[in-house]
């Protein structure tokens, strides 16, 4: 495991030089992406698209880094959405999809095979299709057909100097989908809530900015805690599960750290079982201090993404406490990221933003380019 350069995290100028792709600036543009995307979606003709009212069902297709859009929408829909919400990464379009349904396809490049093929088939069957992705792309062509709607990602992330990857441009992809879900009367995401999301994202960007010292910057602190560990990311509820999946993905794609994730209550036993595995404390050393004596090699680190306490039931809070206490007793270190109160989408946005910054700081402190993976590039070349 590469040692982290802690001095780098304390030096804003050094961070700027190391972050050649300006990924931190791109992440800081998240609030601006929300505001710009609201206008772009309205101008594209959302009112016309939603004029036929609520669909029989909603299918959302996204792949890779864009799949967090699906995760967020399904988390918000929960058990309150009046119609089925179906997620697809690719494959065949379900046979029952037709003119009464809405299909959403998301791809930053507008060329991802799975979403592109699903959108094309849905349009052929007469379903209403919303596409979100690059302008003048194959996906945009489908979204531009009669009865469909296409929204291109906000340009704010590019103006900020950030990469145009879905990891940085998340809110450019997510905002149009959330607005469509609201306009179709599927999930309540009024414009006022999106304004709160933008403000919360701005607040996280300010708190986690490069110029802030590590001891008062929660993202830098979390990066240092995760350095040299095998992270297990655990969500405390169905809502925060989307943030946990995004966090595990960002740790892998951005910091090159393999991370596994789960959500309570379903994954409690699987997560706790790892506390007795090879990455946990040494069980045979009765004199070892689990907090001062690290296990040999990479150690396990439990990262709990917690919803605002007032949003959880007593049973949910009790389960979180039981899991973290079990971890501590087993010598497993625990980190927590806790959302501040606010609407569900605002709380979720905060958790995503804070862990996005942490993964990026972790990459930079390890001497890794957070924006570009040579092995991912090799894979793409082999598949072309």
Secondary structure, 3 states (H helix, E strand, C coil): CCCCCHHHHCCHHHHHHHCCCCHHHHHHCHHHHHHHHHHHHHHHCHHHHCCCCCCCEEEEECCHHHHHHHHHHHHHHCCCCCCEEEEECCCCCCCCCCCCCEEEEEECCCCCHHHHHHHHHHHHCCCEEEEEECCCCHHHHHHCCCCCEEECCCCHHHHCCCCCCCCCCHHHHHHHHHHHHHHCCCCCCCHHHHHHHHHHHHHHHHHCCCCCCHHHCHHHHHHHHHCCEEEEEEECCHHHHHHHHHHHHHHHHCCCCCCEEEECCCCHHHHHHHHHCCCCCCCCCCCCCCCCCCCCCCEEEEEEEECCHHHCCHHHHHHHHHHHHHHHHCCCEEEEEECCCCCHHHHHHHHHHHHHHHHHHHHHHCCCCCCCCHHHHHHHHHHC
